[in-house]
């Protein structure tokens, strides 16, 4: 072993997870805040109805929830699927196909809810019967449902700007959209109830109008400034549509399960605990919406990140994202659990429900589902983003409908109806058990898949994978080049390929430091190299200013040609790798510069052991 290799072996380089951790935090807070903002509108409406109209109006509001979930299901089906597909395309640097997802999703979101509204108005009486309306509550249900069915497009449309703002690296702006909805809803409720005395119909109208205006504001945020997305591309419509509905099916199925779960539990609770039980369920349902905002916000945090990293086959970053989301999610969800348990009685009073002694224990039992629910939702979000669609749908069906309804049925049949609220926690725990058994089974069928994330371990094996972070100094860049050279030698790469990669890494790091990070202290660039048979993939990622090394090289080359000179500046290092590479791609995601370089070994080189 020569001195250079000894120095490389002695030089310890480790992956710096600061970028991943910062990005998860950047996405999680706005995602949770945005969904809480949307939930605040629904919770506020429930409080207003409970205090100004009474328990019957509150129970009627709970009966109409399936109508809301129907339009939400359609919006989630289209836009969660489309934004996830666009994120994967961004990871593959296929901007044209990403724009196809953006364009087709908008068209579908504008057309399909209108068809659903037409069907709902045509079969309105049948809808009332399906909701299980009693004669006493029917006027309230008809008034609220009539407005909600008519303006249902506002519910579906809100999923479009919210999801694509996240995919565009602007998750915080989704929060502004939902907060505007909340403020407008309160103003409209004051107008329609306080001045025009429109009753529950006014509450419904306030919700629809505030949501629609919030949607318009969100669209202005998405397309009113420079964005990574462009409308108007309709390439491969059948393929894009198929991917949208396939990928979004899990989120849509979750909302669909909410519809039938609510109807089934309404029936069980009404017969086991009478109308008072249904009023308790209305409060529990409002708390459910709030807790789901936190739980779903944590899950939706990872979808754009996982989408991009899955497209890049960056499995180490995927592990880091999920681990960081779990760590931060546990802290947030435990805080929510404690708050609900402590303030259970004031929560009931806020909804105008004070004479129900079983309300506080019901909220305590329901709060036990928060932590396992966060974990199951997080893994379901991961599975549908990582293209394990069948598994994600199975878990969604179990968690969202089959297990909670079955648990509630068993508890009522066993004479434990007051403990029916525990069915939510039981279903979440059983779903986690199914995830564990499924992961073990899939690993037995395919040993290369490991853990609950089902990642291909071949892309993470130390002998095939090298990942490290490099501080923005010339000395660190030189040391990184040595480490890369040692890795290439262990891979039995040809001397020409090894020299090209190691020198290119040093040259690229130096030029990136100069143009992106020169004004920043102790900043890092992430470098990853994957070796799979004769394919070698080099990734480089850094924050800082927007800088495309390949475009810079092409520009400098053209300038030198116009002057009749030979290229001699710092872009020579880029020229070396561009000539050797089979493909060079650059993209800007999450405020990061991402460079992907694909090389292939010559046929006569040695295969990796």
Secondary structure by P-SEA (a helix, b strand, c coil): ccaaaaaaaabbbbbbaaaaaaaaaaaaaaaaaaaaaaaaaaaaaaaaaaaaccaaaaaaaaaaaaaaaaaaaaaaacaaaaaaaaaaaaaacaaaaaaaaaaaaaaaaacaaaaaaaaaaaaaaaaaaaacccccaaaaaaaaaaaaaaacccccaaaaaaaaaaaaccaaaaaaaaaaaaaaaaaaaaaacccccccaaaaaaaaaaaaaaaaaaaaaaacccccccccccccaaaaaaaaaaaaaaaaaaaaaaaaaaaaaaaaaaaaaccaaaaaaaaaaaaaaaaaaaaaaaaaacaaaaaaaaaaacaaaaaaaaaaaaaaaaaaaaaaaaaaaaaaaaaaaaaaccccccaaaaaaaaaacaaaaaaaaaaaaaaaaaacaaaaaaaaaaaacccaaaaaaaaaaaacccccccaaaaaaaaaaaaaaaaaaaaaaaaccccccccccccccccccccccccccccaaaaaaaaaaaaaaaaaacccaaaaaaaaaaaaaaaaaaaacccccccbbbbbbbbbbcccbbbbbbbbbcccccaaaaaaaaaaaaaaacccccccaaaaaaaaaaccbbbbbbcccbbbbbbbbbccccccccc
